[in-house]
């Protein structure tokens, strides 16, 4: 019996060591929200989304729906094949990005900070309070971050790709986050929403606000809201 238990225990320790997000989630039970299936046959032409995409900094005082959240997250990092490939390309299919959402005004989802799981198309709540005002402060006081119903926060676990490609992997990460940002922007247009891409923020404040593991690097903040 001891011989059987030891290898299993060693395997669990190894998995926790290389997956900090899972390790943290196992420390305490967290709220899990299974998102509705995304629409993959939308009638809004891609050419129209390209034509209408603009940086939008004013949003209507209107809640987003859980279906719209599902669609935005699927556009960002959704699974699109049995092999686990996603909506955005990634060097070596290593997927270093992790997506978080600061939610304040979404029907059916309590305010807080959530982590997106592409494999399960679900959200796990990390923080139970509305943090949009604090996120706005971390973004050098850009007030529309506090007013948007939600903001997507794109981050990276750099070692996932550096282990394969060395320092060149950092360039691949920046390319990938650009792909994801454009996916979100175009999907938002199709949902009659607006977005703006934010790179001006204090890394340390965002890191602390989201209670991120030290391996995770914040890269991009994207508020989303209905167009006025």
C-alpha positions as CSV (number, residue, x, y, z in Angstrom):
1,X,0.0,0.0,0.0
2,X,2.8,2.5,0.9
3,X,4.5,1.8,-2.4
4,X,1.3,2.8,-4.2
5,X,0.6,5.9,-2.2
6,X,4.1,7.4,-2.5
7,X,4.2,7.8,-6.3
8,X,0.7,9.4,-6.3
9,X,1.7,11.9,-3.6
10,X,4.8,12.7,-5.5
11,X,2.7,13.3,-8.7
12,X,0.4,15.7,-6.9
13,X,3.3,17.7,-5.4
14,X,4.9,18.0,-8.9
15,X,1.6,19.2,-10.5
16,X,1.1,21.9,-7.8
17,X,4.7,23.1,-8.2
18,X,4.3,23.7,-11.9
19,X,0.7,25.1,-11.8
20,X,0.5,28.0,-9.4
21,X,-3.1,28.9,-10.3
22,X,-4.3,25.4,-9.5
23,X,-2.2,25.3,-6.3
24,X,-3.8,28.5,-5.1
25,X,-7.3,27.4,-6.0
26,X,-6.9,24.2,-3.9
27,X,-6.1,26.2,-0.8
28,X,-9.7,27.2,-0.3
29,X,-13.0,26.5,-2.0
30,X,-14.0,29.2,-4.5
31,X,-17.1,30.1,-6.4
32,X,-17.2,28.5,-9.9
33,X,-19.4,29.9,-12.6
34,X,-20.0,27.8,-15.7
35,X,-20.5,30.1,-18.6
36,X,-23.1,29.6,-21.3
37,X,-21.9,28.2,-24.6
38,X,-20.6,30.9,-27.0
39,X,-22.3,31.7,-30.3
40,X,-20.0,30.5,-33.1
41,X,-22.4,31.4,-36.0
42,X,-22.9,35.1,-35.5
43,X,-24.4,37.1,-38.3
44,X,-22.2,40.2,-37.9
45,X,-19.6,40.1,-40.7
46,X,-15.9,40.3,-39.8
47,X,-15.5,43.1,-42.3
48,X,-18.0,45.2,-40.5
49,X,-16.3,44.7,-37.1
50,X,-13.0,45.8,-38.7
51,X,-14.7,48.9,-40.1
52,X,-16.3,49.9,-36.9
53,X,-13.6,49.1,-34.4
54,X,-12.5,52.2,-32.4
55,X,-11.1,53.1,-29.0
56,X,-14.2,53.8,-26.9
57,X,-13.8,55.5,-23.5
58,X,-17.5,56.3,-22.7
59,X,-19.9,53.6,-21.8
60,X,-23.7,53.5,-21.3
61,X,-24.8,52.8,-17.7
62,X,-26.1,49.4,-18.7
63,X,-25.2,46.0,-17.4
64,X,-23.6,43.4,-19.7
65,X,-25.2,39.9,-19.7
66,X,-23.5,36.7,-18.8
67,X,-23.9,35.6,-22.4
68,X,-21.9,38.6,-23.5
69,X,-19.2,37.9,-20.9
70,X,-19.1,34.3,-22.3
71,X,-18.6,35.5,-25.8
72,X,-15.8,38.0,-24.9
73,X,-13.9,35.4,-23.0
74,X,-14.3,32.8,-25.7
75,X,-13.0,35.3,-28.3
76,X,-10.0,36.0,-26.0
77,X,-8.9,32.4,-25.3
78,X,-11.7,30.0,-26.1
79,X,-11.1,26.4,-27.0
80,X,-11.8,25.8,-30.7
81,X,-10.6,22.2,-31.4
82,X,-10.4,18.8,-29.7
83,X,-6.6,19.3,-29.5
84,X,-7.2,22.3,-27.2
85,X,-6.2,24.9,-29.7
86,X,-7.7,28.4,-29.1
87,X,-9.2,31.4,-30.8
88,X,-5.8,33.2,-30.8
89,X,-2.5,31.7,-32.0
90,X,0.3,30.9,-29.6
91,X,3.9,29.9,-30.3
92,X,4.2,26.1,-29.9
93,X,0.6,26.1,-28.6
94,X,2.1,26.8,-25.2
95,X,-0.5,29.4,-24.2
96,X,1.3,31.5,-21.6
97,X,-1.6,33.9,-21.1
98,X,-4.0,33.9,-18.3
99,X,-7.2,36.0,-18.4
100,X,-8.8,37.7,-15.4
101,X,-11.9,39.8,-15.3
102,X,-12.8,42.7,-13.0
103,X,-16.6,42.6,-12.9
104,X,-18.8,45.3,-11.5
105,X,-22.1,45.4,-13.5
106,X,-22.9,42.1,-15.1
107,X,-26.3,40.4,-14.9
108,X,-26.1,37.1,-13.1
109,X,-22.5,37.5,-11.8
110,X,-21.6,39.1,-8.5
111,X,-19.0,41.9,-8.6
112,X,-15.4,40.8,-8.0
113,X,-12.2,39.5,-9.6
114,X,-12.5,36.3,-11.6
115,X,-10.1,34.0,-13.4
116,X,-11.1,32.4,-16.7
117,X,-10.6,28.7,-17.3
118,X,-10.6,28.1,-21.1
119,X,-10.8,24.3,-20.8
120,X,-14.0,24.4,-18.7
121,X,-15.2,27.8,-20.2
122,X,-15.8,28.9,-16.6
123,X,-15.0,31.6,-14.1
124,X,-13.5,31.2,-10.7
125,X,-14.0,34.0,-8.3
126,X,-10.8,35.2,-6.6
127,X,-12.0,38.4,-4.9
128,X,-15.6,39.0,-3.8
129,X,-15.8,42.8,-4.0
130,X,-16.1,45.4,-6.8
131,X,-12.5,46.4,-7.5
132,X,-13.1,48.7,-10.6
133,X,-12.3,51.9,-8.7
134,X,-9.0,50.5,-7.5
135,X,-8.2,49.1,-10.9
136,X,-8.8,52.6,-12.3
137,X,-6.4,54.0,-9.8
138,X,-3.8,51.4,-10.8
139,X,-4.4,52.5,-14.4
140,X,-3.0,56.0,-13.5
141,X,-6.5,57.3,-12.8
142,X,-8.2,56.5,-16.1
143,X,-11.8,57.0,-14.9
144,X,-13.5,54.9,-17.6
145,X,-12.0,51.8,-16.1
146,X,-14.1,52.4,-13.0
147,X,-17.2,53.0,-15.1
148,X,-17.0,50.1,-17.5
149,X,-19.2,47.1,-16.5
150,X,-16.1,45.0,-16.7
151,X,-12.4,45.0,-17.6
152,X,-10.4,42.1,-19.0
153,X,-6.9,41.8,-17.6
154,X,-4.5,39.8,-19.7
155,X,-1.5,38.4,-17.9
156,X,1.4,36.0,-18.7
157,X,3.1,33.1,-17.0
158,X,6.4,33.7,-18.8
159,X,8.2,30.4,-17.9
160,X,5.7,28.4,-19.9
161,X,7.2,29.7,-23.1
162,X,10.7,30.7,-22.0
163,X,11.4,27.1,-21.1
164,X,10.9,26.2,-24.7
165,X,12.1,29.3,-26.6
166,X,14.4,31.1,-24.2
167,X,14.3,34.9,-24.1
168,X,12.9,35.0,-27.6
169,X,9.7,33.7,-25.9
170,X,9.1,37.2,-24.4
171,X,8.6,38.5,-27.9
172,X,6.2,35.7,-28.7
173,X,4.2,36.6,-25.6
174,X,3.8,40.2,-26.7
175,X,2.7,39.0,-30.2
176,X,0.1,36.7,-28.6
177,X,-1.4,39.3,-26.3
178,X,-1.8,41.5,-29.3
179,X,-3.7,38.8,-31.1
180,X,-6.0,38.3,-28.1
181,X,-6.6,42.0,-27.7
182,X,-7.7,42.4,-31.3
183,X,-10.0,39.4,-30.9
184,X,-11.7,41.0,-27.9
185,X,-12.0,44.4,-29.7
186,X,-13.7,42.8,-32.7
187,X,-16.0,40.6,-30.7
188,X,-17.0,43.7,-28.6
189,X,-18.1,45.5,-31.8
190,X,-20.2,42.5,-32.8
191,X,-21.9,42.7,-29.4
192,X,-22.5,46.5,-29.9
193,X,-19.9,47.3,-27.2
194,X,-16.8,49.4,-27.0
195,X,-13.3,48.8,-25.8
196,X,-10.1,50.6,-25.3
197,X,-6.6,49.0,-25.0
198,X,-4.8,50.1,-21.9
199,X,-1.1,49.6,-21.4
200,X,-0.6,52.5,-19.0
201,X,-0.8,51.1,-15.5
202,X,1.4,50.4,-12.5
203,X,2.4,46.8,-12.7
204,X,2.9,46.4,-8.9
205,X,-0.6,47.8,-8.1
206,X,-2.3,45.6,-10.6
207,X,-0.3,42.6,-9.3
208,X,-1.3,43.3,-5.7
209,X,-5.0,44.2,-6.5
210,X,-5.5,40.8,-8.3
211,X,-3.5,38.9,-5.7
212,X,-1.5,37.3,-8.5
213,X,1.2,34.7,-8.0
214,X,4.7,36.1,-8.4
215,X,5.1,34.2,-11.7
216,X,2.2,36.1,-13.4
217,X,2.9,39.3,-15.2
218,X,0.1,41.8,-16.1
219,X,0.3,42.9,-19.7
220,X,-3.0,44.5,-20.9
221,X,-6.2,45.9,-19.4
222,X,-9.3,46.2,-21.6
223,X,-12.5,47.8,-20.3
224,X,-15.7,46.8,-22.1
225,X,-19.1,48.4,-22.1
226,X,-22.2,49.2,-24.2
227,X,-21.7,52.1,-26.5
228,X,-23.6,55.2,-25.5
